[in-house]
Amino acid sequence: MQTELLEVFRTVARHGSITAAAQELAYTQSAVSRQIATLEAEAGARLLDRLPRGVALTEEGRCLLPHAEAVLDRLTAARRELAAVRGLTGGRLRVGAFPTSVAALVPRALAAFRDAYPKVELSLVEGRTPALVERLWAGDADVAVVSAAPDQHLDTARVDLEHLLDERLLVAVPRTHRLARRRTVRLTELADDAFIAGSATTEETLLRASLRPGFRPRVDIVAAEWTGKLGCVAAGLGVALLPALAVRATPTDISLLRLHPDDASVRRIFAATPAGRGRPAAVDAFVHHLHEIAGQLGRPAPVR
């Protein structure tokens, strides 16, 4: 049944009059009568009794009316929600992010988005880039902030990538370290130091992006979370490579050193969305804020 026919039927039933319904709908009386006749033909039953003054619902009409009202009310609600999603006065935004991006980049972008669109429901899940790509492809996230070393290639068959910034790696050393007062350091100067890493296999850590022929770092302590890594560095148990985005989370008893240009490496940071799918207005707005914050954070990281 066409929704227009149901709307005419509901209006006639509410007024008990074809004339009054025609006036409200800005139709002619004959047009309303024809639409009621069409609906009756589709229903296979007479829905209205024509009386000397107005009309009255038949038993079939009384049966159909609540269903017509339910259908029309649901369509009205759907149109309202669709308008809210398009206009960012409702809906949701599900964001994924790799750990160090949650130190500053993503929270600032989320805060700016929430200030601009307070009625959009926000959620954030943290994870490593491969897991975030899986979440996007499975439809469990709308947008994700992901990273890749210079020699890594992300699966562009599954995600569309929008470059945000290139992030340099710093060296975190305890304040008591022999090189703590330096501003720049070579990796070879740290050959005798233990490294704190997220894996005992350096190829699976940030070290892989800065490894040079002949340099084999010693990983004595494995700590998955940045709080643990930096805690171990501060206690003098070793040194660690630190992404520039995580500088805000660095304890004051740690010194940050830049890598020499010959050793320096960057991680590429992207906003990723599912490939081949339309981008909701909320994603476009959030990515805009990501670019703004990335521009602020993309300046050379301070050392101390």
C-alpha positions as CSV (number, residue, x, y, z in Angstrom):
1,M,0.0,0.0,0.0
2,Q,1.3,3.4,-0.9
3,T,2.1,5.6,2.1
4,E,0.3,8.6,0.4
5,L,-2.9,6.5,0.4
6,L,-2.5,5.6,4.1
7,E,-1.9,9.3,4.9
8,V,-5.1,10.3,3.1
9,F,-7.1,7.5,4.9
10,R,-5.8,8.5,8.3
11,T,-6.7,12.2,7.7
12,V,-10.2,11.3,6.5
13,A,-10.7,9.0,9.6
14,R,-9.4,11.8,11.9
15,H,-11.8,14.4,10.5
16,G,-14.7,12.0,9.7
17,S,-15.1,14.1,6.6
18,I,-13.7,13.9,3.0
19,T,-14.2,17.6,2.6
20,A,-12.2,18.5,5.8
21,A,-9.5,16.1,4.9
22,A,-9.2,17.6,1.4
23,Q,-8.9,21.1,2.9
24,E,-6.1,19.9,5.2
25,L,-4.2,18.1,2.5
26,A,-4.8,20.8,-0.1
27,Y,-6.4,18.3,-2.4
28,T,-9.7,18.4,-4.2
29,Q,-12.6,16.3,-2.8
30,S,-12.6,14.2,-5.9
31,A,-8.9,13.5,-5.5
32,V,-9.4,12.3,-1.9
33,S,-12.3,10.2,-2.9
34,R,-10.3,8.6,-5.7
35,Q,-7.4,7.8,-3.3
36,I,-9.8,6.2,-0.8
37,A,-11.3,4.1,-3.6
38,T,-7.8,3.0,-4.7
39,L,-6.9,2.0,-1.1
40,E,-10.2,0.1,-0.7
41,A,-9.4,-1.8,-3.9
42,E,-6.0,-2.7,-2.6
43,A,-7.4,-3.7,0.8
44,G,-10.2,-5.7,-0.9
45,A,-12.7,-4.2,1.5
46,R,-14.8,-1.0,2.0
47,L,-13.1,1.1,4.6
48,L,-15.5,4.0,4.9
49,D,-19.3,4.3,5.0
50,R,-20.5,7.4,3.1
51,L,-23.1,9.1,5.3
52,P,-25.3,12.1,4.6
53,R,-22.9,14.1,6.8
54,G,-19.4,12.9,6.6
55,V,-18.0,9.3,6.7
56,A,-17.6,6.6,9.3
57,L,-15.1,3.8,9.5
58,T,-16.3,0.3,8.6
59,E,-15.1,-2.7,10.7
60,E,-12.4,-3.2,8.1
61,G,-11.5,0.5,8.3
62,R,-11.2,0.3,12.1
63,C,-8.9,-2.7,11.7
64,L,-6.6,-1.0,9.2
65,L,-6.4,2.4,10.9
66,P,-3.9,1.5,13.7
67,H,-1.7,-0.2,11.2
68,A,-1.7,2.8,8.9
69,E,-0.9,5.0,11.9
70,A,2.0,2.8,13.0
71,V,3.5,2.7,9.5
72,L,3.2,6.4,9.0
73,D,4.6,7.2,12.5
74,R,7.6,4.9,11.9
75,L,8.3,6.6,8.5
76,T,8.1,10.0,10.2
77,A,10.6,8.8,12.8
78,A,12.8,7.4,10.2
79,R,12.8,10.6,8.2
80,R,13.6,12.5,11.4
81,E,16.5,10.2,12.3
82,L,17.9,10.4,8.7
83,A,17.8,14.1,8.8
84,A,19.6,14.1,12.2
85,V,22.3,11.8,10.8
86,R,22.8,14.1,7.8
87,G,22.7,17.2,9.8
88,L,24.8,15.8,12.7
89,T,22.1,16.5,15.2
90,G,22.0,12.8,16.1
91,G,23.5,9.4,15.1
92,R,26.8,7.9,16.2
93,L,30.5,7.9,15.4
94,R,32.6,4.9,16.2
95,V,36.3,5.6,16.3
96,G,39.3,3.3,16.4
97,A,42.8,4.4,17.2
98,F,46.3,2.9,17.7
99,P,47.6,3.5,21.3
100,T,49.9,6.5,21.0
101,S,47.4,8.4,18.9
102,V,45.2,8.3,22.0
103,A,47.7,10.4,23.9
104,A,46.8,13.6,22.1
105,L,45.7,13.5,18.5
106,V,42.5,11.5,18.7
107,P,41.2,12.9,22.1
108,R,41.7,16.5,20.9
109,A,39.9,15.7,17.6
110,L,37.1,14.0,19.5
111,A,36.7,16.9,21.9
112,A,36.5,19.4,19.0
113,F,33.9,17.2,17.2
114,R,31.8,16.9,20.4
115,D,31.9,20.7,20.9
116,A,30.6,21.1,17.4
117,Y,28.1,18.3,17.3
118,P,27.2,17.5,20.9
119,K,24.2,15.3,20.0
120,V,26.2,12.7,18.0
121,E,27.0,9.6,20.2
122,L,30.8,9.0,20.4
123,S,32.7,5.8,21.1
124,L,36.4,5.0,21.0
125,V,38.3,1.7,20.9
126,E,42.0,1.4,21.1
127,G,43.9,-1.3,19.2
128,R,46.8,-2.0,16.9
129,T,46.6,-1.1,13.2
130,P,45.9,-4.7,11.9
131,A,43.0,-5.2,14.3
132,L,41.6,-1.7,13.5
133,V,41.6,-2.6,9.8
134,E,39.6,-5.7,10.6
135,R,37.1,-3.7,12.7
136,L,36.6,-1.3,9.8
137,W,36.1,-4.0,7.3
138,A,33.7,-5.9,9.6
139,G,31.6,-2.7,10.1
140,D,32.5,-2.4,13.8
141,A,34.0,1.1,13.4
142,D,33.3,4.1,11.1
143,V,36.8,5.5,11.0
144,A,40.2,4.6,12.5
145,V,43.5,6.3,13.0
146,V,46.2,3.9,11.9
147,S,50.0,3.9,11.5
148,A,52.6,2.3,9.2
149,A,56.4,2.3,9.1
150,P,58.0,3.5,5.9
151,D,58.5,0.0,4.6
152,Q,55.0,-1.2,5.6
153,H,52.0,-1.2,3.2
154,L,48.5,-1.1,4.5
155,D,45.7,-3.1,2.8
156,T,44.3,-0.4,0.5
157,A,41.9,-3.0,-1.0
158,R,40.1,-3.0,2.3
159,V,40.6,0.6,3.6
160,D,40.8,4.0,2.1
161,L,43.6,6.1,3.6
162,E,43.8,9.8,4.1
163,H,47.3,11.0,5.2
164,L,47.3,13.0,8.4
165,L,51.0,13.5,9.3
166,D,54.4,11.8,9.5
167,E,55.5,11.1,13.1
168,R,59.1,11.0,14.1
169,L,60.5,8.7,16.7
170,L,62.4,10.0,19.7
171,V,64.7,8.2,22.2
172,A,63.5,8.1,25.8
173,V,66.3,7.8,28.3
174,P,66.4,8.2,32.1
175,R,67.5,11.6,33.4
176,T,70.6,9.9,34.8
177,H,71.6,8.5,31.5
178,R,75.1,9.5,30.2
179,L,73.5,11.0,27.0
180,A,70.5,12.7,28.8
181,R,71.9,16.2,28.1
182,R,72.3,15.6,24.4
183,R,69.7,16.9,21.9
184,T,70.6,14.4,19.2
185,V,71.9,10.8,19.4
186,R,73.0,8.1,17.0
187,L,71.6,4.6,17.5
188,T,75.1,3.2,17.5
189,E,75.7,5.2,20.7
190,L,73.1,3.1,22.4
191,A,74.5,-0.2,21.3
192,D,75.4,-1.1,24.9
193,D,72.0,-0.1,26.3
194,A,69.1,-2.4,26.9
195,F,66.0,-1.4,25.0
196,I,62.5,-1.6,26.5
197,A,60.2,-2.8,23.7
198,G,56.8,-4.2,23.1
199,S,58.1,-7.5,21.8
200,A,61.4,-9.5,22.2
201,T,61.5,-9.7,18.4
202,T,62.6,-6.2,17.2
203,E,61.0,-6.7,13.8
204,E,57.7,-6.5,15.6
205,T,58.4,-3.2,17.4
206,L,59.1,0.4,16.6
207,L,62.8,-0.5,16.4
208,R,62.2,-2.1,13.0
209,A,61.7,1.3,11.5
210,S,65.1,2.5,12.6
211,L,67.3,-0.6,12.4
212,R,70.4,-0.1,10.4
213,P,72.8,-2.8,9.0
214,G,75.0,-4.1,11.9
215,F,72.9,-2.6,14.7
216,R,71.3,-5.3,16.9
217,P,69.6,-3.8,19.9
218,R,69.4,-5.9,23.1
219,V,65.8,-6.2,24.4
220,D,65.9,-7.2,28.0
221,I,62.4,-6.1,29.1
222,V,59.2,-6.5,27.1
223,A,56.3,-4.2,28.1
224,A,53.2,-4.0,26.0
225,E,51.8,-0.7,27.4
226,W,53.4,2.7,27.2
227,T,52.9,3.3,30.9
228,G,55.1,0.2,31.6
229,K,57.7,1.1,29.0
230,L,58.2,4.6,30.3
231,G,58.2,3.4,33.9
232,C,61.0,1.0,33.2
233,V,63.0,3.8,31.4
234,A,62.5,6.2,34.3
235,A,63.8,3.5,36.7
236,G,67.0,3.2,34.6
237,L,66.3,-0.3,33.3
238,G,66.8,0.7,29.7
239,V,66.0,3.1,26.9
240,A,63.0,3.1,24.4
241,L,61.9,4.6,21.1
242,L,59.0,6.9,21.7
243,P,56.6,8.2,19.0
244,A,56.3,12.0,19.0
245,L,52.6,11.7,19.5
246,A,53.2,10.2,23.0
247,V,55.3,13.0,24.3
248,R,52.5,14.4,26.5
249,A,52.5,11.1,28.4
250,T,56.2,11.2,29.2
251,P,57.1,11.4,32.9
252,T,59.3,14.3,34.0
253,D,62.2,12.1,35.0
254,I,62.7,11.0,31.4
255,S,64.8,12.9,28.8
256,L,63.8,12.8,25.1
257,L,66.4,12.9,22.4
258,R,66.1,13.3,18.7
259,L,67.6,10.7,16.4
260,H,70.4,11.8,14.1
261,P,69.0,12.4,10.6
262,D,70.9,9.3,9.3
263,D,69.0,7.2,11.8
264,A,65.7,9.1,12.0
265,S,62.6,7.4,10.7
266,V,59.0,8.3,10.6
267,R,55.7,6.6,11.0
268,R,53.0,7.6,8.6
269,I,49.7,8.3,10.3
270,F,46.4,8.0,8.4
271,A,42.7,8.3,8.8
272,A,41.3,5.0,7.5
273,T,37.7,4.2,6.4
274,P,36.2,1.1,4.8
275,A,37.1,0.9,1.1
276,G,34.3,1.2,-1.4
277,R,31.7,2.4,1.1
278,G,30.1,5.8,1.5
279,R,31.4,8.1,4.2
280,P,28.8,9.4,6.7
281,A,28.7,13.1,7.4
282,A,30.0,12.4,10.9
283,V,33.1,10.7,9.5
284,D,33.8,13.7,7.2
285,A,33.5,16.1,10.1
286,F,35.7,14.1,12.4
287,V,38.4,13.6,9.7
288,H,38.4,17.4,9.2
289,H,39.1,17.8,12.9
290,L,41.8,15.2,12.8
291,H,43.6,17.2,10.0
292,E,43.4,20.4,12.1
293,I,44.9,18.7,15.2
294,A,47.4,16.9,13.1
295,G,48.6,20.2,11.7
296,Q,49.2,21.5,15.2
297,L,50.9,18.3,16.4
298,G,53.0,17.9,13.2
299,R,55.5,20.5,14.2
300,P,58.9,19.3,15.4
301,A,58.5,17.6,18.8
302,P,60.2,19.3,21.8
303,V,63.1,17.5,23.5
304,R,64.0,17.8,27.1
